[in-house]
Amino acid sequence: MRAPRSLLPLEPDVRARLDGTPLVVMLDVDGTLAPIVARPEEAAVPAATRRSVAVLATRPATHVALVSGRAAGDARRMVAVSNVWVVGNHGAEVVSPTGEESVDPLVAPHEAAVAQARATLGRLLAPVAGVLVEDKRWTLSVHYREVDPQVVPLVQVSVQRVAQELGLRVHEGKMVYEVRAPVRVDKGSAVLALAQRLGGLREGAALLFVGDDRTDEDAFRVLRHRAAHALTVRVAEGAPTDTVAEFTVRDPAAVRELLDVLAHAERAHA
Ligand SMILES: [Mg+2]
């Protein structure tokens, strides 16, 4: 696959692909809308970005979805904009703009195992300085950004072993181990289902997905395979070689710039 090209400034061919109807905009939160910080509970979406998302979400024939590894309620709290869809827990849960919640039926039966993993890992990792076990009900995050690098392998072994004993799987993100149900539910399956529901896969539609992490690659891959018109954008400094996204932008400030353009664009079909 070719290295991704820079999305900004928007070239006319790219601009034209964003001009479809409906326009479905799907956005990861941490590292995409919110700059990465040492402690996930301190991450915040800048007010200017929230405003851009809010304006975009009220435009005609436009749908905005937040697609996060966080619990849906947590992602919604961080962005705090109405009129948006929220896909949480890496695709395990979806909340509509009116607050209707649904949990993937493949994930739901593993709730007790995830709770058990949280209890066991909470106890096992309690002595490790800097480790943060985040309970997201349908999945579990073990953050190690603040952990002594020499101790990280020990954390990894513990997470792997506990997950395996409970029939769960471990996925790696940026300085985090994600413990999830052993089913094929991820950001890829979730964005495809939601895009279909919102009309984003139809001919003439425009579809955009922006993410910064390894778990976003599932969405890039599925969209490039199933929706040739979709714009897939990886947030990364420089020229990333480990992505299947078609485009790249530098940082969350560049994402906001993109959202601003979309929020204030003249829309031929609006
Ligand atoms: Mg992210």
Boltz pocket constraint, residues with backbone or C-beta under 6 A from the ligand:
constraints:
  - pocket:
      binder: B
      contacts: [[A, 28], [A, 29], [A, 30], [A, 31], [A, 32], [A, 211], [A, 212], [A, 213]]
      max_distance: 6.0
